[in-house]
Amino acid sequence: MLVRLLAASALVLPLPALAADWYTGAKAQAPGDDWIVSVDVSADVTTQGSYFGDVLVTAAPVGTLAESGLRVRADALGGVYSYYATDRAETVHGRQESGAVLAGYEWVSPATVFSAYLGIDVRDNRLSIIDPANPVIGTSVGAKGQVELYTKPSVNTMVAAQASYATNKDAYFARVRGGTLIGRDLYIGPEVTVLGDQFFNQERIGVHLTGLRAGPLKFALAGGYLNDRVRGNGGYLTVDARVGF
């Protein structure tokens, strides 16, 4: 049961050579923050017994992440989950690992950033017992596409959206966040997420708090309600963190 974690990598360019990202609400940073590499780490837990972590590294081969240009990306995900077997009264424990290498382009404008990626995805899914109704077990290789958007409709609002699809077991993920400024670089608002593959489908609706800081780290927190085709209703909590170089 894939719980896909994606941290947004959109950067906004209020002025030449001054960049910001969705974790801090697109406020101009110091010139020294013109990163060439960003590292995004995410953790996701649910009341249904799934625990996943994701590490996403994005780099600008030419120039910086504050400028429009080529991007290369590596993504690694791992976690555990459980559900009730479809053919008997027994709990199935699963383990999933996946990795992707992508290349793409990011377009940066004063109020909007859009990026698109394409690459190779490898995933491995193991179960504690055989479940004939689960078609996503084993190791597979496929193609993956990913798009991301960050925009500021006004000086006090933000919208961040991201979506991905992999031919491996038809895995997909899409999330949209809207936010209203409530403090210095701090946004709060709703989020809607859909994710799944050939075995499960999940919908989420919740609230996010974006723009928290701890030294060089930037954070976003989110939580809310989920509905899973296999496990039913529950709750979730997501933590995203970013650092740049």
C-alpha positions as CSV (number, residue, x, y, z in Angstrom):
1,M,0.0,0.0,0.0
2,L,2.0,2.9,-1.3
3,V,2.1,6.1,0.7
4,R,3.8,8.5,-1.7
5,L,5.6,11.4,-0.1
6,L,6.6,14.4,-2.2
7,A,8.2,17.6,-1.0
8,A,7.6,20.5,-3.3
9,S,10.7,21.8,-5.0
10,A,9.3,25.0,-6.5
11,L,11.3,28.2,-6.1
12,V,9.9,31.7,-6.7
13,L,12.1,34.6,-7.9
14,P,10.9,37.9,-6.6
15,L,14.0,39.7,-7.8
16,P,17.0,38.6,-9.9
17,A,19.3,36.4,-7.9
18,L,17.0,36.4,-4.9
19,A,15.0,33.2,-4.5
20,A,12.5,31.7,-2.1
21,D,10.5,28.5,-1.9
22,W,7.0,27.3,-0.8
23,Y,8.3,26.4,2.7
24,T,8.7,30.0,3.5
25,G,6.1,31.6,1.3
26,A,8.2,33.0,-1.5
27,K,9.8,35.8,0.4
28,A,13.1,37.1,-1.0
29,Q,16.2,35.5,0.6
30,A,19.7,36.6,0.8
31,P,21.9,36.1,-2.3
32,G,23.8,33.4,-0.4
33,D,20.6,31.3,-0.5
34,D,20.9,30.8,-4.3
35,W,21.2,27.1,-3.9
36,I,22.4,24.7,-6.6
37,V,21.2,21.6,-4.6
38,S,18.1,21.2,-2.4
39,V,17.4,18.2,-0.1
40,D,13.8,17.5,0.9
41,V,13.0,15.0,3.6
42,S,9.4,13.8,4.3
43,A,7.8,11.6,6.9
44,D,4.3,10.3,6.8
45,V,2.3,8.2,9.3
46,T,-1.3,7.1,9.4
47,T,-3.6,5.6,12.0
48,Q,-3.9,2.6,9.7
49,G,-0.3,1.4,10.5
50,S,1.7,2.8,7.6
51,Y,5.0,4.6,8.2
52,F,7.0,6.0,5.2
53,G,10.0,8.3,4.6
54,D,11.2,10.0,1.5
55,V,14.4,11.8,0.5
56,L,14.4,14.0,-2.6
57,V,17.5,15.6,-4.0
58,T,17.2,18.2,-6.7
59,A,20.1,19.9,-8.5
60,A,20.7,22.6,-11.1
61,P,23.5,21.4,-13.4
62,V,23.9,25.0,-14.8
63,G,23.2,28.1,-12.7
64,T,21.2,28.0,-9.5
65,L,17.7,26.8,-8.4
66,A,16.7,30.4,-8.3
67,E,16.8,30.6,-12.1
68,S,15.0,28.9,-14.9
69,G,17.0,25.9,-16.2
70,L,17.7,22.2,-16.4
71,R,17.1,20.1,-13.3
72,V,18.2,16.6,-12.3
73,R,16.6,14.7,-9.4
74,A,17.0,11.6,-7.4
75,D,14.2,10.2,-5.1
76,A,14.3,7.4,-2.6
77,L,11.3,6.1,-0.6
78,G,10.8,3.4,2.0
79,G,8.3,2.3,4.5
80,V,6.0,-0.3,6.0
81,Y,2.3,-0.9,6.0
82,S,-0.3,-3.4,7.0
83,Y,-3.8,-4.5,6.0
84,Y,-6.2,-7.4,6.4
85,A,-5.8,-10.2,3.9
86,T,-8.6,-10.4,1.2
87,D,-9.0,-14.2,1.4
88,R,-8.6,-14.9,5.1
89,A,-8.8,-13.4,8.6
90,E,-5.1,-12.5,8.8
91,T,-3.1,-9.3,8.8
92,V,-0.7,-8.7,6.0
93,H,2.5,-6.8,6.7
94,G,4.2,-5.1,3.7
95,R,7.5,-3.4,3.0
96,Q,8.1,-1.1,0.1
97,E,11.2,0.6,-1.3
98,S,11.4,2.6,-4.4
99,G,13.9,4.9,-6.2
100,A,13.8,7.2,-9.2
101,V,16.2,9.2,-11.3
102,L,14.6,12.1,-13.2
103,A,15.6,15.0,-15.5
104,G,13.5,18.0,-16.4
105,Y,13.2,21.8,-16.6
106,E,12.0,24.4,-14.3
107,W,10.5,27.7,-15.4
108,V,10.8,30.6,-12.8
109,S,8.9,33.8,-13.0
110,P,8.3,36.5,-10.4
111,A,5.1,34.9,-9.0
112,T,5.0,31.4,-10.5
113,V,7.3,28.4,-10.8
114,F,6.5,25.3,-12.9
115,S,8.6,22.3,-13.4
116,A,8.3,19.0,-15.3
117,Y,10.4,15.8,-15.0
118,L,10.7,12.5,-16.7
119,G,12.8,9.5,-15.7
120,I,13.1,5.9,-14.6
121,D,11.4,4.4,-11.5
122,V,12.3,1.2,-9.7
123,R,10.2,-0.2,-6.9
124,D,10.1,-3.4,-4.7
125,N,7.2,-4.5,-2.6
126,R,7.2,-7.5,-0.3
127,L,4.5,-9.1,1.8
128,S,4.7,-11.2,5.0
129,I,2.2,-13.7,3.5
130,I,1.0,-14.4,0.0
131,D,-2.1,-12.3,-0.9
132,P,-3.4,-13.4,-4.4
133,A,-5.5,-10.2,-4.6
134,N,-2.5,-7.9,-4.3
135,P,-0.9,-7.4,-7.8
136,V,1.8,-5.0,-6.8
137,I,4.3,-7.4,-5.1
138,G,7.8,-8.0,-6.4
139,T,10.3,-5.8,-8.2
140,S,9.5,-3.7,-11.3
141,V,11.0,-1.0,-13.4
142,G,9.1,1.6,-15.3
143,A,8.9,5.2,-16.5
144,K,7.9,8.1,-14.2
145,G,6.6,11.6,-14.9
146,Q,6.3,14.4,-12.4
147,V,5.0,18.1,-12.5
148,E,5.1,20.8,-9.8
149,L,3.6,24.2,-9.6
150,Y,4.0,27.0,-7.1
151,T,2.2,30.4,-7.5
152,K,1.2,33.4,-5.4
153,P,-2.3,34.6,-6.5
154,S,-1.8,37.6,-4.2
155,V,0.7,38.9,-1.7
156,N,-1.1,37.1,1.1
157,T,-1.9,33.8,-0.5
158,M,-0.1,30.8,-2.0
159,V,-0.9,27.6,-4.0
160,A,1.4,24.6,-4.3
161,A,0.5,21.6,-6.4
162,Q,2.4,18.5,-7.4
163,A,1.5,15.3,-9.3
164,S,3.3,12.2,-10.4
165,Y,2.6,9.0,-12.3
166,A,4.7,5.8,-12.7
167,T,4.0,3.0,-15.1
168,N,5.1,0.7,-12.3
169,K,1.8,-0.7,-11.1
170,D,0.1,2.5,-12.2
171,A,1.3,4.3,-9.1
172,Y,0.1,7.9,-8.8
173,F,0.2,10.9,-6.4
174,A,-1.4,14.3,-6.6
175,R,-1.6,17.0,-3.9
176,V,-2.9,20.6,-3.9
177,R,-2.3,23.1,-1.0
178,G,-3.7,26.6,-0.6
179,G,-2.5,29.0,2.0
180,T,-3.3,32.3,3.6
181,L,-0.5,34.4,5.3
182,I,-1.0,34.4,9.1
183,G,2.5,35.6,10.2
184,R,6.0,36.3,9.0
185,D,6.4,33.8,6.1
186,L,3.8,31.5,7.8
187,Y,0.9,30.1,5.8
188,I,-2.1,28.0,6.8
189,G,-4.7,26.4,4.6
190,P,-6.4,23.3,3.3
191,E,-4.8,20.5,1.3
192,V,-6.3,17.7,-0.8
193,T,-4.4,14.6,-1.8
194,V,-5.1,11.5,-3.9
195,L,-2.7,8.5,-4.2
196,G,-2.8,4.9,-5.2
197,D,-1.8,2.1,-7.5
198,Q,-3.3,-1.1,-8.9
199,F,-4.1,-2.4,-5.4
200,F,-5.3,0.6,-3.4
201,N,-6.7,4.1,-3.7
202,Q,-6.6,6.7,-1.0
203,E,-8.1,10.2,-0.7
204,R,-7.0,12.8,1.9
205,I,-8.3,16.1,3.1
206,G,-6.5,18.1,5.8
207,V,-4.8,21.3,6.9
208,H,-1.2,22.4,6.4
209,L,1.1,24.9,8.2
210,T,3.9,26.1,6.0
211,G,6.8,28.3,6.8
212,L,8.3,27.0,10.0
213,R,12.0,27.4,10.5
214,A,14.7,25.8,12.7
215,G,18.1,27.2,11.7
216,P,18.8,26.4,8.0
217,L,15.9,23.9,8.0
218,K,12.4,24.9,6.7
219,F,9.3,22.9,7.6
220,A,5.8,22.2,6.7
221,L,3.3,20.2,8.8
222,A,0.0,18.7,7.6
223,G,-2.6,16.4,9.0
224,G,-6.2,15.4,8.5
225,Y,-8.7,12.7,7.4
226,L,-8.1,9.9,4.9
227,N,-10.2,7.2,3.2
228,D,-8.5,4.1,1.9
229,R,-10.2,1.6,-0.3
230,V,-8.5,-1.3,1.5
231,R,-8.4,-0.1,5.1
232,G,-11.3,2.4,5.3
233,N,-11.2,5.7,7.3
234,G,-8.4,7.0,9.3
235,G,-6.0,10.0,10.0
236,Y,-2.6,11.1,8.8
237,L,0.3,13.3,9.7
238,T,3.0,14.6,7.3
239,V,6.2,16.5,8.0
240,D,8.3,18.0,5.2
241,A,11.7,19.6,5.7
242,R,14.2,21.2,3.3
243,V,17.8,22.4,3.4
244,G,19.8,23.8,0.5
245,F,23.4,24.1,-0.5
